[in-house]
Every structure is written in C-alpha cells, then in structure tokens.
Amino acid sequence: MVLPWPSKDLSPNARVHYRVKAQATKTARQTAVLLAYEAGWRGLRLPEGRLYLWIECYQAPGKKLPDDDNMIGRCKPYRDGIAQALGIDDKRFRCLPFVHDERRPGGQVVMRITGKPRMVE
C-alpha cells in the first residue's frame, strides 16, 4: 500500500502545539484507513500471531533523509489506521523501517504486511 509522506508535525522531534499534532495524527490515521479499504485490506485473512509491517520510506528530492526511528514515530498513525481497517490490535505489528536513498516526487511511504520476518515481493 502506498501512502503519502507523513506530516513533519508527526515527527518525534517536532515541537508543535498538541492540537496541531492531534490534527495531523487524525488526518494520517484516516488516510491510512481509507487507503487500506481501497487496497482491499478490509477483512483480509491474516496469519495468527506476530505480523511484520515493512515500512519503506522514499523522501522527496532535495529533502534531508530522516532516520529510521523518526519514521517509525511519523508513521504511527498510519500503523493505527491500518490496524483499524484490518480489525486487529496494532500490538501485533513488528515494524521494520527502511529509509531508501532513492527519491520520489512528494515523498512516499510503502507499507507491506507479512507473516514472516523477511520481505516478500
């Protein structure tokens, strides 16, 4: 599933008013739910136990690359929205972020879910 680059207001390093962050969180979560439904993830049959959430990050050209732990924080509302769409508790996810050197216009986050700890294309 392809998601837009998360708001800078979601960064753990951002120093923004709590209402600004709350609105960014709400928007990101709703975006993830909507895109998960559009991708056909609603009611998806998943294996029992731990799920691996692969988070591939492609920054926009000309921007500084974030570190992987920053992206986990910025993508938390996406994770929550995906879990909501799937009807599961997000604690089942083990997040595995990859910040790629490749640049994409506007930035992009690609998320995949697997039942195994290695990426399946």
C-alpha positions in Angstrom: 0.0 0.0 0.0 1.4 3.4 -0.9 0.8 6.3 1.5 1.8 10.0 1.2 4.8 11.3 3.0 3.8 11.9 6.7 3.5 15.4 8.0 6.5 16.9 9.7 4.2 17.6 12.6 4.2 13.9 13.4 8.0 13.7 13.9 9.0 12.8 17.5 11.4 15.8 17.1 8.7 18.3 16.2 8.0 21.0 18.7 4.4 21.8 17.8 1.3 22.6 19.8 -0.6 19.5 20.8 -3.7 20.4 18.8 -1.5 20.7 15.6 -0.1 17.2 16.3 -3.5 15.8 17.1 -5.0 17.1 13.8 -2.0 15.7 11.9 -2.4 12.4 13.7 -6.2 12.2 12.9 -5.6 13.1 9.3 -2.9 10.5 8.8 -4.9 7.8 10.5 -8.0 8.5 8.4 -5.8 8.5 5.3 -4.4 5.1 6.2 -7.9 3.6 6.8 -9.2 4.9 3.5 -6.3 3.7 1.5 -6.4 0.3 3.3 -10.0 -0.1 2.3 -9.2 1.0 -1.3 -6.4 -1.5 -1.4 -8.8 -4.3 -0.4 -7.2 -4.8 3.0 -10.6 -4.7 4.8 -11.3 -8.2 6.2 -8.1 -9.5 4.9 -7.2 -13.0 6.2 -4.0 -12.8 8.2 -1.9 -15.4 9.9 -2.2 -15.8 13.7 0.4 -14.1 15.9 3.1 -11.6 15.0 2.8 -9.6 11.8 5.7 -7.8 10.2 4.9 -4.3 8.9 7.5 -3.3 6.4 7.8 0.5 6.1 9.7 1.6 3.1 10.4 5.4 3.0 11.2 7.4 -0.1 11.9 11.0 0.6 11.2 13.8 -1.8 14.1 15.2 -3.9 16.1 17.9 -2.2 15.0 17.0 1.3 17.2 15.6 4.1 16.8 11.9 4.7 15.2 11.1 8.1 16.5 8.3 10.3 14.5 5.1 10.6 13.4 5.6 14.2 12.0 9.0 13.3 10.0 7.4 10.5 8.5 4.8 12.9 7.2 7.7 15.0 5.9 9.6 12.0 4.2 6.5 10.6 2.5 5.5 13.9 -0.9 7.0 12.8 -0.6 5.0 9.6 0.0 1.9 11.6 -3.0 2.6 13.8 -5.2 3.2 10.7 -4.1 0.0 9.0 -4.8 -2.0 12.2 -8.2 -0.4 12.4 -9.1 -1.3 8.8 -7.9 -4.9 9.4 -9.8 -5.1 12.7 -6.7 -6.1 14.7 -4.7 -4.7 17.6 -1.7 -2.8 16.3 0.5 -4.5 19.0 0.7 -7.5 16.6 2.8 -5.5 14.3 6.6 -5.6 14.4 7.7 -2.5 12.4 10.7 -2.8 10.1 11.5 0.5 8.6 13.8 1.1 5.6 14.8 4.7 4.5 15.8 4.4 0.9 18.3 6.7 -0.8 16.0 6.7 -3.8 14.0 9.9 -4.1 10.3 10.1 -5.2 8.4 13.3 -6.1 6.5 14.4 -3.0 7.9 11.6 -0.9 6.2 8.2 -0.4 5.7 5.5 2.2 5.1 2.0 1.0 3.8 -0.5 3.6 3.6 -4.3 3.3 2.4 -6.8 5.8 3.9 -10.3 6.0 3.6 -13.2 8.5 7.4 -13.9 8.1 10.3 -11.8 9.2 11.7 -11.4 5.7 10.3 -9.3 2.9 8.2 -10.9 0.3 7.9 -9.1 -3.0 
